């Protein structure tokens, strides 16, 4: 998902969700908070996607795990494989435990 004042324009972006910076609140829990309270986890109502072709990712270790080290499903996009309430760590300026 990419939210910016000038959204990215790329040759291949069929699996990307793009929009204006202010649109992030419609898709992410707390996108404009400070580190430690910021929560970029997807909201439930806006995260419905077609199945993702993961065949190119399978060469990587843990390709099927999300940022929280939880199993992804066929519809997972981005860093997180779930939606709703973030069950994991929030971004901070320190190493993730």
DAFEN-V497687 format. One record per residue. SS is DSSP state (hx for helix, st for strand, lp for the rest). PSI is psi in whole degrees, 0 to 359 (none if undefined). OMEGA is omega in whole degrees, 0 to 359 (999 if undefined). Layout:
BEGIN
ss:SS psi:PSI omega:OMEGA
ss:SS psi:PSI omega:OMEGA
END
This chain:
BEGIN
ss:lp psi:134 omega:182
ss:st psi:121 omega:177
ss:st psi:120 omega:184
ss:lp psi:161 omega:178
ss:lp psi:330 omega:174
ss:lp psi:95 omega:184
ss:lp psi:148 omega:182
ss:lp psi:143 omega:174
ss:lp psi:115 omega:183
ss:lp psi:160 omega:181
ss:lp psi:317 omega:181
ss:lp psi:107 omega:179
ss:lp psi:28 omega:184
ss:lp psi:336 omega:180
ss:lp psi:2 omega:180
ss:lp psi:144 omega:167
ss:lp psi:122 omega:181
ss:st psi:154 omega:178
ss:st psi:183 omega:179
ss:lp psi:155 omega:182
ss:hx psi:315 omega:182
ss:hx psi:342 omega:178
ss:hx psi:345 omega:183
ss:hx psi:327 omega:180
ss:hx psi:340 omega:178
ss:hx psi:344 omega:185
ss:lp psi:331 omega:185
ss:st psi:150 omega:186
ss:st psi:303 omega:183
ss:st psi:71 omega:186
ss:lp psi:339 omega:187
ss:lp psi:25 omega:178
ss:lp psi:174 omega:179
ss:lp psi:163 omega:177
ss:lp psi:139 omega:183
ss:lp psi:331 omega:175
ss:lp psi:342 omega:176
ss:lp psi:137 omega:179
ss:st psi:107 omega:183
ss:st psi:19 omega:179
ss:st psi:139 omega:181
ss:st psi:143 omega:173
ss:lp psi:154 omega:183
ss:lp psi:308 omega:192
ss:lp psi:340 omega:185
ss:lp psi:4 omega:188
ss:lp psi:60 omega:178
ss:lp psi:114 omega:184
ss:lp psi:163 omega:173
ss:lp psi:158 omega:177
ss:lp psi:144 omega:182
ss:lp psi:135 omega:176
ss:lp psi:111 omega:184
ss:lp psi:8 omega:185
ss:hx psi:326 omega:180
ss:hx psi:343 omega:182
ss:hx psi:346 omega:189
ss:lp psi:351 omega:177
ss:lp psi:346 omega:182
ss:lp psi:142 omega:174
ss:lp psi:138 omega:178
ss:lp psi:28 omega:181
ss:lp psi:334 omega:185
ss:lp psi:12 omega:179
ss:st psi:146 omega:179
ss:lp psi:187 omega:182
ss:lp psi:329 omega:179
ss:lp psi:8 omega:183
ss:lp psi:33 omega:176
ss:lp psi:151 omega:181
ss:st psi:133 omega:176
ss:lp psi:156 omega:171
ss:lp psi:179 omega:184
ss:lp psi:346 omega:183
ss:lp psi:8 omega:183
ss:lp psi:133 omega:174
ss:lp psi:149 omega:175
ss:lp psi:199 omega:186
ss:lp psi:333 omega:185
ss:lp psi:145 omega:180
ss:lp psi:1 omega:182
ss:lp psi:192 omega:178
ss:lp psi:154 omega:179
ss:lp psi:249 omega:181
ss:lp psi:128 omega:181
ss:lp psi:116 omega:180
ss:lp psi:6 omega:188
ss:lp psi:202 omega:186
ss:lp psi:140 omega:175
ss:lp psi:142 omega:181
ss:lp psi:133 omega:180
ss:lp psi:169 omega:175
ss:lp psi:71 omega:174
ss:lp psi:164 omega:179
ss:lp psi:140 omega:176
ss:lp psi:130 omega:180
ss:lp psi:none omega:999
END
